[in-house]
Amino acid sequence: MRTKGTYLSARYHRIKSRRGHAKATVATAHKILTAAYHVLNQGAAYHELGEKFFYRRDTENTERYRRRLIRQLERLGHQVTLDAAPQPA
């Protein structure tokens, strides 16, 4: 959680924004425990996904990403109408 630029840090901050510090801490600890189990059980190396993992995952599916951003704006009290932007020449 304290180390910047890691998958676990990004996961903690995403959960913390929705659920709060305590639940984010427990969820991150659970993720570490699960990863440690698989590393020890299967003998596989831990593969760090990086803090950009969630951004890449969201932007690959642009429709899902668009819907999520619209929901966020609507929760903030904005009315959202999308119009296609002109493509740069």
C-alpha positions as CSV (number, residue, x, y, z in Angstrom):
1,M,0.0,0.0,0.0
2,R,2.8,2.4,0.8
3,T,5.1,1.5,-2.2
4,K,4.3,3.7,-5.1
5,G,4.0,2.3,-8.6
6,T,2.9,-1.2,-7.7
7,Y,-0.2,-3.2,-8.6
8,L,-1.1,-3.7,-4.9
9,S,-0.8,0.0,-4.2
10,A,-3.1,0.8,-7.1
11,R,-5.6,-1.8,-6.0
12,Y,-5.6,-0.4,-2.4
13,H,-6.3,3.1,-3.6
14,R,-9.1,2.0,-5.9
15,I,-10.8,0.0,-3.1
16,K,-10.1,2.8,-0.6
17,S,-11.9,5.3,-2.7
18,R,-15.0,3.2,-2.7
19,R,-15.0,1.3,0.6
20,G,-12.6,3.1,2.9
21,H,-9.3,2.5,4.5
22,A,-10.1,-0.6,6.7
23,K,-11.7,-2.6,4.0
24,A,-9.0,-1.7,1.5
25,T,-6.3,-2.8,3.9
26,V,-8.0,-6.2,4.5
27,A,-8.6,-6.7,0.8
28,T,-5.0,-5.9,0.0
29,A,-3.7,-8.2,2.7
30,H,-6.0,-10.9,1.3
31,K,-4.5,-10.3,-2.2
32,I,-0.9,-10.6,-0.8
33,L,-1.8,-13.8,1.1
34,T,-3.4,-15.3,-2.0
35,A,-0.3,-14.4,-4.1
36,A,2.0,-15.8,-1.5
37,Y,0.1,-19.1,-1.4
38,H,0.3,-19.5,-5.2
39,V,4.0,-18.6,-5.2
40,L,4.8,-21.2,-2.5
41,N,2.3,-23.9,-3.7
42,Q,3.2,-23.8,-7.4
43,G,6.8,-22.5,-7.2
44,A,6.0,-19.8,-9.6
45,A,7.6,-16.4,-9.5
46,Y,5.5,-13.4,-8.5
47,H,4.7,-11.3,-11.5
48,E,4.2,-7.6,-10.7
49,L,1.5,-6.2,-12.9
50,G,2.3,-2.5,-12.2
51,E,0.2,0.4,-11.3
52,K,-1.0,1.0,-14.8
53,F,-2.7,-2.5,-14.9
54,F,-6.2,-1.1,-14.1
55,Y,-5.8,1.8,-16.5
56,R,-4.8,-0.5,-19.4
57,R,-7.6,-2.9,-18.5
58,D,-10.2,-0.2,-18.5
59,T,-9.0,1.5,-21.7
60,E,-8.9,-1.7,-23.7
61,N,-12.6,-2.0,-23.4
62,T,-13.6,1.6,-24.2
63,E,-17.3,1.1,-24.0
64,R,-17.1,-0.2,-20.4
65,Y,-14.6,2.7,-19.6
66,R,-17.0,5.2,-21.1
67,R,-20.0,3.9,-19.1
68,R,-18.0,4.0,-15.8
69,L,-16.9,7.6,-16.4
70,I,-20.5,8.6,-17.2
71,R,-21.7,7.0,-14.0
72,Q,-19.1,8.8,-12.0
73,L,-20.2,12.2,-13.5
74,E,-23.9,11.4,-12.9
75,R,-23.1,10.5,-9.2
76,L,-21.5,14.0,-8.9
77,G,-24.7,15.5,-10.1
78,H,-23.9,16.2,-13.8
79,Q,-26.2,15.4,-16.7
80,V,-24.2,13.7,-19.4
81,T,-24.9,13.8,-23.2
82,L,-22.2,12.4,-25.4
83,D,-21.6,13.7,-28.9
84,A,-18.9,12.3,-31.2
85,A,-15.8,14.6,-31.3
86,P,-14.5,15.5,-34.7
87,Q,-11.5,13.5,-35.7
88,P,-8.3,15.5,-36.1
89,A,-7.0,15.6,-39.7
